[in-house]
Amino acid sequence: MVQVFRASIFFGIHYLMRMGTVQEIEAAIPRLKREEIEALRSWIDEYLEEQMELTDTVKQRLDQSRREIYRQG
């Protein structure tokens, strides 16, 4: 049962990711089961969190590079 549920989530999310526009994704979401929507939401939350972490890391590296250039110049 759990494997079937996971497969369903995977294929549901995979289907959504193949779509090209926000409008298509919005139209597809109401066709998903509640559990699939919750899984999608969790995936989006994790994705956004990773993007923020990457952005923070990049900012820190840029700041460090700027300090090093300032010290050398």
C-alpha atoms as a printed R data frame, in Angstrom:
   type eleno elety resid chain resno      x      y       z
1  ATOM     1    CA   MET     A     1  0.000  0.000   0.000
2  ATOM     2    CA   VAL     A     2  2.759  2.462   0.963
3  ATOM     3    CA   GLN     A     3  4.747  1.664  -2.198
4  ATOM     4    CA   VAL     A     4  1.671  2.214  -4.348
5  ATOM     5    CA   PHE     A     5  1.074  5.539  -2.606
6  ATOM     6    CA   ARG     A     6  4.691  6.603  -3.128
7  ATOM     7    CA   ALA     A     7  4.551  5.599  -6.785
8  ATOM     8    CA   SER     A     8  1.345  7.569  -7.196
9  ATOM     9    CA   ILE     A     9  2.965 10.644  -5.662
10 ATOM    10    CA   PHE     A    10  6.055 10.235  -7.825
11 ATOM    11    CA   PHE     A    11  4.099  9.966 -11.042
12 ATOM    12    CA   GLY     A    12  1.769 12.789 -10.028
13 ATOM    13    CA   ILE     A    13  4.681 15.112  -9.304
14 ATOM    14    CA   HIS     A    14  6.549 13.923 -12.387
15 ATOM    15    CA   TYR     A    15  3.468 14.715 -14.474
16 ATOM    16    CA   LEU     A    16  3.276 18.206 -13.003
17 ATOM    17    CA   MET     A    17  6.964 18.857 -13.558
18 ATOM    18    CA   ARG     A    18  6.666 18.045 -17.257
19 ATOM    19    CA   MET     A    19  4.124 20.791 -17.729
20 ATOM    20    CA   GLY     A    20  5.303 24.041 -19.171
21 ATOM    21    CA   THR     A    21  3.236 26.725 -17.504
22 ATOM    22    CA   VAL     A    22  1.920 27.736 -14.138
23 ATOM    23    CA   GLN     A    23 -1.601 27.680 -15.539
24 ATOM    24    CA   GLU     A    24 -1.238 24.030 -16.527
25 ATOM    25    CA   ILE     A    25  0.059 23.150 -13.077
26 ATOM    26    CA   GLU     A    26 -2.771 25.053 -11.402
27 ATOM    27    CA   ALA     A    27 -5.279 23.194 -13.573
28 ATOM    28    CA   ALA     A    28 -3.760 19.816 -12.708
29 ATOM    29    CA   ILE     A    29 -3.583 20.257  -8.929
30 ATOM    30    CA   PRO     A    30 -7.347 19.878  -8.294
31 ATOM    31    CA   ARG     A    31 -7.162 16.467  -9.979
32 ATOM    32    CA   LEU     A    32 -4.634 15.205  -7.434
33 ATOM    33    CA   LYS     A    33 -5.560 13.351  -4.260
34 ATOM    34    CA   ARG     A    34 -5.144 15.165  -0.950
35 ATOM    35    CA   GLU     A    35 -2.050 13.094  -0.118
36 ATOM    36    CA   GLU     A    36 -0.487 13.950  -3.469
37 ATOM    37    CA   ILE     A    37 -1.113 17.656  -2.945
38 ATOM    38    CA   GLU     A    38  0.474 17.479   0.490
39 ATOM    39    CA   ALA     A    39  3.488 15.673  -0.984
40 ATOM    40    CA   LEU     A    40  3.760 18.320  -3.688
41 ATOM    41    CA   ARG     A    41  3.580 21.066  -1.086
42 ATOM    42    CA   SER     A    42  6.312 19.396   0.937
43 ATOM    43    CA   TRP     A    43  8.489 19.091  -2.154
44 ATOM    44    CA   ILE     A    44  7.966 22.767  -3.037
45 ATOM    45    CA   ASP     A    45  8.782 23.834   0.541
46 ATOM    46    CA   GLU     A    46 12.006 21.796   0.479
47 ATOM    47    CA   TYR     A    47 12.917 23.129  -2.950
48 ATOM    48    CA   LEU     A    48 12.450 26.731  -1.866
49 ATOM    49    CA   GLU     A    49 14.427 26.142   1.319
50 ATOM    50    CA   GLU     A    50 17.323 24.710  -0.711
51 ATOM    51    CA   GLN     A    51 17.231 27.734  -3.001
52 ATOM    52    CA   MET     A    52 17.405 30.084  -0.015
53 ATOM    53    CA   GLU     A    53 20.334 28.138   1.438
54 ATOM    54    CA   LEU     A    54 22.150 28.297  -1.870
55 ATOM    55    CA   THR     A    55 21.511 32.005  -2.118
56 ATOM    56    CA   ASP     A    56 22.799 32.568   1.427
57 ATOM    57    CA   THR     A    57 25.905 30.509   0.673
58 ATOM    58    CA   VAL     A    58 26.581 32.442  -2.514
59 ATOM    59    CA   LYS     A    59 26.137 35.747  -0.667
60 ATOM    60    CA   GLN     A    60 28.575 34.661   2.040
61 ATOM    61    CA   ARG     A    61 31.169 33.663  -0.550
62 ATOM    62    CA   LEU     A    62 30.765 36.945  -2.395
63 ATOM    63    CA   ASP     A    63 31.159 38.899   0.835
64 ATOM    64    CA   GLN     A    64 34.278 36.903   1.682
65 ATOM    65    CA   SER     A    65 35.721 37.512  -1.795
66 ATOM    66    CA   ARG     A    66 35.044 41.234  -1.513
67 ATOM    67    CA   ARG     A    67 36.826 41.379   1.857
68 ATOM    68    CA   GLU     A    68 39.824 39.543   0.416
69 ATOM    69    CA   ILE     A    69 39.989 41.892  -2.577
70 ATOM    70    CA   TYR     A    70 39.738 44.905  -0.268
71 ATOM    71    CA   ARG     A    71 42.596 43.603   1.909
72 ATOM    72    CA   GLN     A    72 44.833 43.002  -1.132
73 ATOM    73    CA   GLY     A    73 44.057 46.336  -2.799
